[in-house]
Amino acid sequence: MTKLSVLANASKHLFNLISGIYVLSVVARLLGRLWPEAQLPAFVLLSLGFVLTSISMILRDRNGGEDSTASMVIAAIPVMTIGTAVAIGLGKLTARFWSDGPMLAIIWSIVFCVTGVATVIRDSYYKRKLDADLRQGAKVHDHDNVI
């Protein structure tokens, strides 16, 4: 029975990965019609983000639904890469209206994205530690009341 459930779980993740890559190729092709130079970088960044998100989900499933530090960091990498791509796109867009603005917009957007992701990772890590400490404290207090 466990071999069947492992096989079903692996096939579910493989199907999600293949179908996600297909959808991302369609999105990249549509973006390529609007901005031809961005088609390949968009596909590579989106695919990388999707694969890393899938790896994070697999790690979470293997840990019984609990986030590990590795899965939290791996899940944050796509957000940073896609945020960086959006920042570069905004920088290119501001170059049309403001000649000095692109580099400033790119730098501040990347700093904002990295700071936000680092804050989310830190808060998730501390929340997990707090939950573990509270569970540990509940066990200690349960032993005190047994007399």
PyMOL commands that set and color helices and strands:
alter all, ss='L'
color gray80, all
select helices_A, chain A and resi 2-34+36-62+69-95+101-144
alter helices_A, ss='H'
color red, helices_A
deselect
rebuild
show_as cartoon
